[in-house]
């Protein structure tokens, strides 16, 4: 197996006197989907913020493709090739799909003005590749369905991520058909040779999509299992702490 | 899936045609035709009267450009009317002692400075712009009154008055040049630059803008500073046109500017707007003013009609937003 694209080692995060995360270690390999599961308050969102660069860990190291990195905001995370699909999607509803794709990173033409042609072309190309079924790159986000919006948010992350895509509850707000659609898109991301870390409450989804499952309980990593070699009972036991030792 | 897809396309086409985007143009034409018919014997349609409307609305149009940026970013600037008076008075006083160049710098500088104060309080102290600019509106209305003890200051520098109001270049009045240039630059910055895109994103979804690496406080500071600077420019235009400055300048403009911007298709809550729409909105408010005067309506009746039009515009704006 190739080298891990993301490596977390002994990550610890304190907020004042509270320890949100301790002794957390995890590796994500390119082309792999790792699911992060845990009960509410287990520290998943803190971990998302650490990996995306929003919160620097109190101690421990983050290594991207073998190089240790320090990050203190999301811009630095993005510069390292890490993209997050937030639970609320972070889309500007009244702007077009293509403006959202390039939000904050708009390409300019030689006059220093927005290069709309390029944004539209690249958006259409990617949307077709990922099979995100939207009416057009010109569509306004608020005219799209929940699944289409999720598709746009994933497409945006895919466009910019060179190393890792972090998906935070990508289907929590979607219906059955749309969930299946988004799962197919996530599945197709594996070919892009980036690491994918997915946070989900749905164990069905976790077992459908992931290669490995990492369980978090009360800020600690309880264990990592290969999806093929475990079952729901074991994972539930690990999440709830009722595992027979 | 294919049939569901087609359904979405049809739906989005229907919803993309929203009334709010075109109401200003329809309204403009309707009001124009109404006055053209009603006032056909009162001189409404004369070239002189129509060009007068454009000249009179120039300061309002300039201020409206600033407010489009402010409102698109999800903020509001209520202090523009007070800034007009402070900038005009500051320029008039400075011109009398130090000449035209100094007067322009001080007048525009006053507007920019007040805008910066508004912006800093909103962006970095995180106070709501409504309250900040409500306070500075009152504060600088007081400043403009105390500056000259309510006296009017005349502006006799002919280069200044020519440049900023009463002169013309190539047969076109300078106020029209100012309007055209401000609209062209404003439209370009708003529509075609990264800054414009970031203003819209900030007003649309500040969190999304922020996680996308846009400096949301920087945008808030910038839009309020632009608005202050443009209100300062409007003050210079008033001083140049009237060849005098007084604390009453700009006093009643706030309502007109807000109405022009909202009628022009800029959403109150940010994320969407139009500079060209604001121009047409401003011309529409000017035409309305002019026509109502020619029809012989009293000042109070004019205020009532203008208020009703703003109400209608806000209703359309909010209806569109909550759809």
Interface residues (C-beta under 8 A of the other chain):
Chain A: X74 X75 X78 X84 X86 X88 X89 X90 X91 X92 X93 X94 X95 X99 X103 X104 X105 X106 X108 X112 X113 X114 X133 X135 X139 X140 X143 X144 X145 X148
Chain B: X1 X5 X8 X9 X11 X12 X15 X16 X188 X192 X193 X194 X196 X197 X198 X200 X201 X204 X205 X207 X208 X209 X211 X212 X213 X214 X267 X271 X272
